[in-house]
Amino acid sequence: MRAGLIIVGIVLLGLGVWVALGNLHYNDTDTKAQLGPVKVEATSQKPVPAALGYAGIVVGGILIVAGALKKSR
């Protein structure tokens, strides 16, 4: 269980740093115009909000500390 907490914490910490630095994007598609069956769509890349990255860093750090301090039975 300790190793699992530490591994998940490291993964969350790494993803959090990746998102906080602005390196993770998602595609957003908007319909600009529609006339019958014909649609005009625009796709743009938007960054994932940095607040999610910061939350991932905090939660990952907490999991790493909890895994390191947890007593094994």
PLY file of the C-alpha trace (Angstrom):
ply
format ascii 1.0
element vertex 73
property float x
property float y
property float z
element edge 72
property int vertex1
property int vertex2
end_header
0.00 0.00 0.00
2.86 2.37 0.78
4.46 1.85 -2.61
1.11 2.40 -4.33
0.58 5.75 -2.60
4.08 6.87 -3.46
3.77 5.84 -7.12
0.38 7.55 -7.55
1.77 10.62 -5.79
4.75 10.78 -8.14
2.50 10.45 -11.20
0.14 13.19 -9.95
3.07 15.42 -9.08
4.58 14.99 -12.54
1.29 15.63 -14.32
0.67 18.63 -12.09
3.98 20.18 -13.03
3.30 19.44 -16.72
-0.10 21.17 -16.54
1.17 24.10 -14.43
3.84 24.84 -17.01
1.14 25.08 -19.68
2.23 22.07 -21.73
-1.12 20.25 -21.76
-3.86 21.32 -24.21
-7.25 20.08 -25.28
-9.19 20.63 -28.51
-12.37 22.70 -28.42
-14.75 22.66 -31.38
-17.26 25.47 -31.87
-20.02 25.61 -34.48
-19.75 29.03 -36.10
-22.64 28.72 -38.57
-25.18 26.14 -39.61
-27.47 26.21 -42.62
-29.47 23.01 -42.91
-27.12 20.02 -42.99
-24.06 22.23 -43.67
-22.01 23.31 -40.64
-19.03 25.60 -40.31
-16.92 24.55 -37.34
-13.74 25.94 -35.84
-11.35 23.86 -33.75
-8.91 25.52 -31.39
-6.42 24.26 -28.84
-6.91 25.56 -25.32
-4.58 25.05 -22.36
-5.74 23.13 -19.30
-6.16 25.65 -16.43
-3.02 26.02 -14.33
-5.08 25.70 -11.13
-5.58 22.00 -11.94
-1.82 21.64 -12.20
-1.29 23.29 -8.83
-3.93 21.02 -7.27
-2.18 17.98 -8.77
1.14 19.11 -7.30
-0.38 19.54 -3.82
-2.30 16.24 -3.87
0.70 14.37 -5.30
2.95 15.79 -2.59
0.49 14.81 0.12
0.26 11.25 -1.23
4.05 10.93 -1.37
4.39 12.12 2.24
1.52 9.90 3.39
3.09 6.89 1.69
6.46 7.62 3.21
5.09 8.10 6.73
2.51 5.30 6.76
3.45 2.44 9.08
3.31 -1.02 7.57
1.71 -3.81 9.57
0 1
1 2
2 3
3 4
4 5
5 6
6 7
7 8
8 9
9 10
10 11
11 12
12 13
13 14
14 15
15 16
16 17
17 18
18 19
19 20
20 21
21 22
22 23
23 24
24 25
25 26
26 27
27 28
28 29
29 30
30 31
31 32
32 33
33 34
34 35
35 36
36 37
37 38
38 39
39 40
40 41
41 42
42 43
43 44
44 45
45 46
46 47
47 48
48 49
49 50
50 51
51 52
52 53
53 54
54 55
55 56
56 57
57 58
58 59
59 60
60 61
61 62
62 63
63 64
64 65
65 66
66 67
67 68
68 69
69 70
70 71
71 72
